[in-house]
């Protein structure tokens, strides 16, 4: 158990660094498009046009797919796989999850470039906050990968 905790600690540092880099990209893109904007404005009431429906659809689809694919990848890990293999599969699943959360933010940045409506940048901020809530913790990895042998993979949250 101590060996697995040591392996998870090193893995945790690496995956948290990758997570922060993925979260930084929508922030950087949002700041760049804001700085290059001609005349940004905040208009909430007239924002429910076709582009807002597209953004909402992208957000809902991204959130749904990120969760479903993450669970599917974790359930596909064989129980007899080595710790290294389990951690690699978890990392792939987690990165896929983050990419599917990042895509709607980048779509909102593109829509902001088209409309100059600050509402889309606010949505990017909300997505980044949501992404930050999915930070990995040692206990979550141990539970998700069933490293204690208690059948935890069947109860993925």
MDAnalysis code that builds the backbone (N, CA, C; Angstrom):
import MDAnalysis as mda
import numpy as np

u = mda.Universe.empty(471, n_residues=157, atom_resindex=np.repeat(np.arange(157), 3), trajectory=True)
u.add_TopologyAttr("name", ["N", "CA", "C"] * 157)
u.add_TopologyAttr("resid", np.arange(1, 158))
u.add_TopologyAttr("resname", ["UNK", "UNK", "UNK", "UNK", "UNK", "UNK", "UNK", "UNK", "UNK", "UNK", "UNK", "UNK", "UNK", "UNK", "UNK", "UNK", "UNK", "UNK", "UNK", "UNK", "UNK", "UNK", "UNK", "UNK", "UNK", "UNK", "UNK", "UNK", "UNK", "UNK", "UNK", "UNK", "UNK", "UNK", "UNK", "UNK", "UNK", "UNK", "UNK", "UNK", "UNK", "UNK", "UNK", "UNK", "UNK", "UNK", "UNK", "UNK", "UNK", "UNK", "UNK", "UNK", "UNK", "UNK", "UNK", "UNK", "UNK", "UNK", "UNK", "UNK", "UNK", "UNK", "UNK", "UNK", "UNK", "UNK", "UNK", "UNK", "UNK", "UNK", "UNK", "UNK", "UNK", "UNK", "UNK", "UNK", "UNK", "UNK", "UNK", "UNK", "UNK", "UNK", "UNK", "UNK", "UNK", "UNK", "UNK", "UNK", "UNK", "UNK", "UNK", "UNK", "UNK", "UNK", "UNK", "UNK", "UNK", "UNK", "UNK", "UNK", "UNK", "UNK", "UNK", "UNK", "UNK", "UNK", "UNK", "UNK", "UNK", "UNK", "UNK", "UNK", "UNK", "UNK", "UNK", "UNK", "UNK", "UNK", "UNK", "UNK", "UNK", "UNK", "UNK", "UNK", "UNK", "UNK", "UNK", "UNK", "UNK", "UNK", "UNK", "UNK", "UNK", "UNK", "UNK", "UNK", "UNK", "UNK", "UNK", "UNK", "UNK", "UNK", "UNK", "UNK", "UNK", "UNK", "UNK", "UNK", "UNK", "UNK", "UNK", "UNK", "UNK", "UNK", "UNK", "UNK", "UNK"])
u.atoms.positions = np.array([
    [0.816, -1.194, 0.000],
    [0.000, 0.000, 0.000],
    [0.855, 1.250, 0.000],
    [1.990, 1.224, 0.728],
    [2.867, 2.391, 0.765],
    [3.468, 2.660, -0.602],
    [3.814, 1.570, -1.340],
    [4.373, 1.735, -2.675],
    [3.353, 2.383, -3.604],
    [2.101, 1.971, -3.495],
    [1.072, 2.557, -4.344],
    [0.827, 4.021, -3.982],
    [0.892, 4.367, -2.707],
    [0.707, 5.764, -2.312],
    [1.849, 6.632, -2.818],
    [3.081, 6.100, -2.821],
    [4.215, 6.842, -3.343],
    [4.063, 7.044, -4.845],
    [3.664, 6.008, -5.556],
    [3.458, 6.117, -7.000],
    [2.342, 7.102, -7.308],
    [1.299, 7.069, -6.519],
    [0.177, 7.982, -6.736],
    [0.597, 9.420, -6.441],
    [1.442, 9.634, -5.444],
    [1.869, 10.998, -5.114],
    [2.612, 11.643, -6.281],
    [3.557, 10.901, -6.888],
    [4.271, 11.427, -8.056],
    [3.335, 11.649, -9.227],
    [2.441, 10.704, -9.416],
    [1.455, 10.816, -10.483],
    [0.538, 12.010, -10.250],
    [0.167, 12.208, -8.995],
    [-0.731, 13.301, -8.643],
    [-0.114, 14.658, -8.956],
    [1.165, 14.819, -8.678],
    [1.840, 16.080, -9.004],
    [1.817, 16.334, -10.504],
    [2.090, 15.295, -11.277],
    [2.119, 15.435, -12.735],
    [0.731, 15.754, -13.297],
    [-0.283, 15.036, -12.844],
    [-1.613, 15.246, -13.407],
    [-2.197, 16.592, -12.963],
    [-1.853, 17.048, -11.753],
    [-2.317, 18.372, -11.317],
    [-1.669, 19.480, -12.126],
    [-0.408, 19.308, -12.496],
    [0.257, 20.288, -13.346],
    [-0.399, 20.343, -14.727],
    [-0.697, 19.183, -15.275],
    [-1.380, 19.123, -16.573],
    [-2.771, 19.744, -16.463],
    [-3.468, 19.472, -15.370],
    [-4.805, 20.018, -15.148],
    [-4.767, 21.542, -15.117],
    [-3.798, 22.103, -14.427],
    [-3.673, 23.554, -14.347],
    [-3.337, 24.153, -15.712],
    [-2.522, 23.459, -16.497],
    [-2.197, 23.947, -17.840],
    [-3.431, 23.937, -18.738],
    [-4.241, 22.896, -18.635],
    [-5.466, 22.841, -19.433],
    [-6.434, 23.928, -18.993],
    [-6.523, 24.177, -17.687],
    [-7.403, 25.242, -17.193],
    [-6.896, 26.619, -17.604],
    [-5.594, 26.762, -17.768],
    [-5.026, 28.060, -18.120],
    [-5.342, 28.448, -19.561],
    [-5.518, 27.480, -20.431],
    [-5.721, 27.827, -21.841],
    [-7.000, 28.642, -22.090],
    [-8.162, 28.289, -21.521],
    [-9.323, 29.159, -21.744],
    [-9.144, 30.546, -21.117],
    [-8.422, 30.602, -19.983],
    [-8.182, 31.897, -19.353],
    [-7.317, 32.764, -20.250],
    [-6.242, 32.182, -20.766],
    [-5.338, 32.948, -21.641],
    [-6.043, 33.366, -22.917],
    [-6.775, 32.442, -23.520],
    [-7.508, 32.780, -24.748],
    [-8.533, 33.873, -24.458],
    [-9.235, 33.768, -23.334],
    [-10.211, 34.799, -22.967],
    [-9.568, 36.163, -22.786],
    [-8.427, 36.193, -22.117],
    [-7.727, 37.468, -21.931],
    [-7.238, 38.050, -23.248],
    [-6.726, 37.192, -24.128],
    [-6.227, 37.674, -25.426],
    [-7.365, 38.229, -26.267],
    [-8.488, 37.501, -26.348],
    [-9.582, 38.005, -27.177],
    [-10.206, 39.248, -26.553],
    [-10.180, 39.361, -25.227],
    [-10.690, 40.577, -24.597],
    [-9.795, 41.771, -24.917],
    [-8.491, 41.556, -24.870],
    [-7.554, 42.647, -25.153],
    [-7.626, 43.098, -26.606],
    [-7.962, 42.206, -27.504],
    [-8.036, 42.554, -28.922],
    [-9.423, 43.025, -29.349],
    [-10.385, 43.001, -28.434],
    [-11.757, 43.404, -28.765],
    [-11.830, 44.904, -29.014],
    [-12.644, 45.273, -29.973],
    [-12.823, 46.685, -30.318],
    [-13.666, 47.427, -29.291],
    [-14.860, 46.933, -29.056],
    [-15.780, 47.614, -28.168],
    [-16.642, 46.578, -27.437],
    [-16.082, 45.875, -26.448],
    [-16.882, 44.852, -25.765],
    [-18.000, 45.471, -24.934],
    [-19.085, 44.771, -24.853],
    [-20.246, 45.224, -24.088],
    [-20.881, 44.016, -23.405],
    [-21.675, 44.265, -22.413],
    [-22.386, 43.203, -21.721],
    [-23.868, 43.377, -21.991],
    [-24.423, 42.429, -22.708],
    [-25.839, 42.468, -23.026],
    [-26.415, 41.084, -22.726],
    [-27.190, 41.021, -21.681],
    [-27.721, 39.726, -21.246],
    [-29.083, 39.440, -21.869],
    [-29.912, 40.422, -21.958],
    [-31.285, 40.193, -22.392],
    [-31.399, 39.845, -23.863],
    [-30.526, 40.387, -24.692],
    [-30.576, 40.117, -26.119],
    [-29.593, 39.012, -26.513],
    [-29.064, 38.328, -25.529],
    [-28.023, 37.346, -25.802],
    [-28.578, 35.985, -26.222],
    [-29.871, 35.772, -26.111],
    [-30.435, 34.465, -26.416],
    [-30.707, 34.310, -27.900],
    [-29.715, 34.538, -28.675],
    [-29.836, 34.357, -30.109],
    [-29.307, 32.969, -30.481],
    [-29.113, 32.738, -31.747],
    [-28.668, 31.441, -32.221],
    [-27.289, 31.070, -31.673],
    [-26.412, 32.059, -31.548],
    [-25.078, 31.770, -31.023],
    [-25.121, 31.358, -29.552],
    [-26.007, 31.945, -28.772],
    [-26.135, 31.550, -27.375],
    [-26.676, 30.124, -27.277],
    [-27.621, 29.774, -28.113],
    [-28.131, 28.407, -28.115],
    [-27.033, 27.424, -28.517],
    [-26.197, 27.832, -29.459],
    [-25.064, 26.993, -29.863],
    [-24.085, 26.828, -28.704],
    [-23.798, 27.911, -27.998],
    [-22.874, 27.856, -26.860],
    [-23.429, 26.965, -25.751],
    [-24.700, 27.120, -25.438],
    [-25.317, 26.296, -24.394],
    [-25.310, 24.825, -24.794],
    [-25.603, 24.547, -26.055],
    [-25.564, 23.160, -26.538],
    [-24.159, 22.584, -26.428],
    [-23.158, 23.374, -26.789],
    [-21.766, 22.910, -26.695],
    [-21.384, 22.651, -25.242],
    [-21.820, 23.514, -24.349],
    [-21.507, 23.343, -22.922],
    [-22.156, 22.073, -22.383],
    [-23.426, 21.890, -22.629],
    [-24.125, 20.705, -22.137],
    [-23.544, 19.425, -22.724],
    [-23.255, 19.448, -24.017],
    [-22.668, 18.277, -24.658],
    [-21.271, 17.996, -24.113],
    [-20.484, 19.033, -23.929],
    [-19.140, 18.862, -23.385],
    [-19.166, 18.308, -21.972],
    [-20.041, 18.827, -21.128],
    [-20.138, 18.344, -19.751],
    [-20.598, 16.883, -19.723],
    [-21.599, 16.571, -20.540],
    [-22.126, 15.206, -20.575],
    [-21.068, 14.228, -21.081],
    [-20.445, 14.557, -22.213],
    [-19.450, 13.647, -22.781],
    [-18.235, 13.492, -21.880],
    [-17.835, 14.569, -21.220],
    [-16.670, 14.469, -20.343],
    [-16.938, 13.471, -19.222],
    [-18.107, 13.526, -18.649],
    [-18.452, 12.623, -17.557],
    [-18.619, 11.185, -18.044],
    [-19.344, 11.008, -19.134],
    [-19.618, 9.659, -19.619],
    [-18.359, 8.956, -20.115],
    [-17.519, 9.673, -20.863],
    [-16.301, 9.048, -21.374],
    [-15.316, 8.752, -20.256],
    [-15.260, 9.619, -19.254],
    [-14.393, 9.371, -18.108],
    [-14.803, 8.078, -17.412],
    [-16.090, 7.927, -17.150],
    [-16.582, 6.714, -16.496],
    [-16.332, 5.480, -17.359],
    [-16.559, 5.615, -18.663],
    [-16.376, 4.486, -19.572],
    [-14.918, 4.037, -19.598],
    [-13.995, 4.996, -19.660],
    [-12.571, 4.650, -19.661],
    [-12.167, 3.968, -18.364],
    [-12.673, 4.441, -17.242],
    [-12.312, 3.827, -15.962],
    [-12.874, 2.421, -15.829],
    [-14.079, 2.222, -16.293],
    [-14.671, 0.887, -16.200],
    [-13.985, -0.108, -17.126],
    [-13.288, 0.382, -18.152],
    [-12.596, -0.502, -19.095],
    [-11.229, -0.952, -18.584],
    [-10.788, -0.418, -17.464],
    [-9.488, -0.818, -16.913],
    [-9.635, -2.209, -16.304],
    [-8.817, -3.166, -16.742],
    [-8.916, -4.509, -16.162],
    [-8.505, -4.503, -14.689],
    [-9.204, -5.228, -13.856],
    [-8.890, -5.234, -12.418],
    [-7.498, -5.784, -12.110],
    [-6.968, -6.633, -12.978],
    [-5.666, -7.235, -12.728],
    [-4.524, -6.443, -13.364],
    [-4.797, -5.237, -13.871],
    [-3.750, -4.407, -14.470],
    [-2.797, -3.916, -13.380],
    [-1.569, -3.648, -13.782],
    [-0.590, -3.145, -12.815],
    [-0.941, -1.716, -12.419],
    [-0.327, -1.250, -11.351],
    [-0.579, 0.104, -10.880],
    [-0.211, 1.131, -11.951],
    [0.907, 0.923, -12.601],
    [1.332, 1.854, -13.656],
    [0.323, 1.903, -14.783],
    [-0.178, 0.754, -15.203],
    [-1.181, 0.717, -16.267],
    [-2.463, 1.406, -15.831],
    [-2.871, 1.168, -14.590],
    [-4.088, 1.816, -14.089],
    [-3.922, 3.331, -14.053],
    [-2.768, 3.793, -13.606],
    [-2.536, 5.240, -13.543],
    [-2.480, 5.857, -14.936],
    [-1.888, 5.154, -15.902],
    [-1.854, 5.658, -17.277],
    [-3.259, 5.765, -17.857],
    [-4.063, 4.750, -17.615],
    [-5.452, 4.772, -18.101],
    [-6.241, 5.888, -17.413],
    [-6.027, 6.067, -16.108],
    [-6.709, 7.138, -15.394],
    [-6.295, 8.491, -15.963],
    [-5.002, 8.661, -16.233],
    [-4.526, 9.933, -16.784],
    [-5.155, 10.200, -18.144],
    [-5.235, 9.195, -18.994],
    [-5.863, 9.369, -20.305],
    [-7.336, 9.744, -20.156],
    [-8.025, 9.072, -19.250],
    [-9.447, 9.362, -19.025],
    [-9.628, 10.769, -18.475],
    [-8.784, 11.162, -17.539],
    [-8.895, 12.483, -16.935],
    [-8.594, 13.586, -17.953],
    [-7.574, 13.384, -18.770],
    [-7.248, 14.387, -19.785],
    [-8.359, 14.513, -20.811],
    [-8.952, 13.398, -21.190],
    [-10.090, 13.440, -22.108],
    [-11.246, 14.209, -21.477],
    [-11.459, 13.982, -20.204],
    [-12.515, 14.698, -19.488],
    [-12.257, 16.203, -19.519],
    [-11.029, 16.603, -19.234],
    [-10.695, 18.028, -19.216],
    [-10.787, 18.664, -20.597],
    [-10.417, 17.914, -21.625],
    [-10.505, 18.449, -22.991],
    [-11.957, 18.688, -23.370],
    [-12.834, 17.769, -22.996],
    [-14.251, 17.962, -23.304],
    [-14.870, 19.094, -22.484],
    [-14.279, 19.427, -21.347],
    [-14.734, 20.600, -20.597],
    [-14.129, 21.885, -21.170],
    [-12.946, 21.774, -21.749],
    [-12.265, 22.946, -22.291],
    [-12.871, 23.401, -23.618],
    [-13.337, 22.479, -24.433],
    [-13.851, 22.827, -25.760],
    [-14.986, 23.853, -25.729],
    [-15.986, 23.720, -24.857],
    [-17.033, 24.746, -24.835],
    [-16.499, 26.130, -24.464],
    [-15.480, 26.180, -23.622],
    [-14.899, 27.479, -23.268],
    [-14.241, 28.118, -24.485],
    [-13.560, 27.327, -25.276],
    [-12.928, 27.867, -26.477],
    [-13.970, 28.274, -27.520],
    [-15.069, 27.539, -27.573],
    [-16.169, 27.924, -28.464],
    [-16.752, 29.262, -28.025],
    [-16.908, 29.454, -26.711],
    [-17.416, 30.731, -26.200],
    [-16.451, 31.874, -26.521],
    [-15.163, 31.599, -26.484],
    [-14.183, 32.630, -26.849],
    [-14.338, 33.012, -28.319],
    [-14.565, 32.020, -29.174],
    [-14.769, 32.307, -30.595],
    [-16.055, 33.118, -30.809],
    [-17.097, 32.792, -30.065],
    [-18.352, 33.539, -30.188],
    [-18.161, 34.964, -29.675],
    [-17.369, 35.152, -28.627],
    [-17.076, 36.503, -28.149],
    [-16.383, 37.319, -29.229],
    [-15.469, 36.710, -29.952],
    [-14.781, 37.418, -31.040],
    [-15.800, 37.884, -32.078],
    [-16.799, 37.062, -32.334],
    [-17.815, 37.423, -33.331],
    [-18.784, 38.490, -32.822],
    [-19.177, 38.402, -31.543],
    [-20.246, 39.264, -31.043],
    [-19.766, 40.416, -30.172],
    [-18.606, 40.289, -29.554],
    [-18.070, 41.256, -28.595],
    [-18.911, 41.345, -27.328],
    [-19.779, 40.360, -27.084],
    [-20.624, 40.329, -25.901],
    [-19.856, 39.684, -24.748],
    [-19.660, 40.424, -23.672],
    [-18.896, 39.957, -22.518],
    [-19.544, 38.774, -21.805],
    [-20.799, 38.526, -22.068],
    [-21.483, 37.393, -21.458],
    [-20.747, 36.082, -21.755],
    [-20.191, 35.962, -22.946],
    [-19.477, 34.749, -23.321],
    [-18.171, 34.598, -22.539],
    [-17.528, 35.698, -22.195],
    [-16.330, 35.621, -21.362],
    [-16.696, 35.245, -19.923],
    [-17.837, 35.691, -19.470],
    [-18.317, 35.297, -18.141],
    [-18.597, 33.795, -18.108],
    [-19.145, 33.282, -19.191],
    [-19.396, 31.841, -19.294],
    [-18.078, 31.074, -19.252],
    [-17.043, 31.609, -19.912],
    [-15.723, 30.975, -19.864],
    [-15.239, 30.895, -18.417],
    [-15.421, 31.959, -17.675],
    [-15.038, 31.953, -16.263],
    [-15.777, 30.888, -15.482],
    [-17.054, 30.730, -15.752],
    [-17.830, 29.690, -15.088],
    [-17.344, 28.290, -15.435],
    [-16.987, 28.088, -16.680],
    [-16.478, 26.780, -17.101],
    [-15.145, 26.494, -16.417],
    [-14.292, 27.509, -16.311],
    [-12.997, 27.317, -15.647],
    [-13.204, 26.985, -14.168],
    [-14.158, 27.635, -13.526],
    [-14.466, 27.306, -12.126],
    [-14.944, 25.859, -12.030],
    [-15.792, 25.442, -12.954],
    [-16.281, 24.066, -12.966],
    [-15.128, 23.087, -13.178],
    [-14.199, 23.446, -14.076],
    [-13.031, 22.591, -14.313],
    [-12.170, 22.485, -13.055],
    [-12.070, 23.574, -12.312],
    [-11.243, 23.541, -11.100],
    [-11.843, 22.641, -10.030],
    [-13.148, 22.453, -10.060],
    [-13.798, 21.566, -9.097],
    [-13.466, 20.099, -9.351],
    [-12.960, 19.793, -10.540],
    [-12.636, 18.416, -10.905],
    [-11.161, 18.116, -10.719],
    [-10.527, 18.818, -9.808],
    [-9.131, 18.565, -9.502],
    [-9.000, 17.185, -8.862],
    [-7.945, 16.473, -9.212],
    [-7.782, 15.121, -8.685],
    [-7.157, 15.141, -7.298],
    [-7.611, 14.229, -6.483],
    [-7.066, 14.038, -5.141],
    [-6.673, 12.575, -5.006],
    [-5.748, 12.318, -4.129],
    [-5.228, 10.961, -3.943],
    [-6.356, 9.990, -3.597],
    [-7.237, 10.400, -2.712],
    [-8.327, 9.520, -2.293],
    [-9.256, 9.190, -3.459],
    [-9.501, 10.177, -4.329],
    [-10.366, 9.944, -5.484],
    [-9.742, 8.951, -6.451],
    [-8.429, 9.053, -6.651],
    [-7.740, 8.129, -7.552],
    [-7.772, 6.720, -6.973],
    [-7.483, 6.604, -5.695],
    [-7.499, 5.291, -5.038],
    [-8.891, 4.673, -5.139],
    [-9.905, 5.473, -4.923],
    [-11.278, 4.979, -5.005],
    [-11.664, 4.625, -6.446],
    [-11.368, 5.524, -7.387],
    [-11.771, 5.310, -8.780],
    [-11.080, 4.106, -9.399],
    [-9.823, 3.868, -9.027],
    [-9.073, 2.755, -9.603],
    [-9.173, 1.474, -8.780],
    [-9.925, 1.507, -7.703],
    [-10.135, 0.347, -6.852],
    [-8.805, -0.201, -6.342],
    [-7.959, 0.689, -5.834],
    [-6.644, 0.270, -5.359],
    [-6.693, -0.350, -3.975],
    [-7.794, -0.209, -3.292],
    [-7.940, -0.834, -1.968],
    [-8.579, -2.203, -2.072],
    [-9.078, -2.526, -3.263],
    [-9.671, -3.847, -3.454],
    [-11.088, -3.962, -2.956],
    [-11.765, -2.836, -2.739],
    [-13.117, -2.885, -2.196],
    [-14.206, -2.706, -3.218],
    [-13.920, -2.861, -4.500],
    [-14.958, -2.725, -5.517],
    [-15.349, -1.294, -5.774],
    [-14.452, -0.357, -5.561],
    [-14.781, 1.066, -5.697],
    [-15.074, 1.505, -7.110],
    [-14.583, 0.761, -8.112],
    [-14.789, 1.199, -9.488],
    [-16.245, 1.097, -9.904],
    [-17.008, 0.322, -9.241],
    [-18.404, 0.178, -9.587],
    [-19.230, 1.376, -9.128],
    [-18.674, 2.171, -8.219],
    [-19.395, 3.295, -7.655],
    [-18.748, 4.614, -8.072],
    [-18.390, 4.760, -9.329],
    [-17.731, 5.980, -9.805],
    [-18.690, 7.148, -9.732],
    [-18.216, 8.230, -9.132],
    [-19.059, 9.420, -9.013],
    [-18.585, 10.464, -9.981],
])
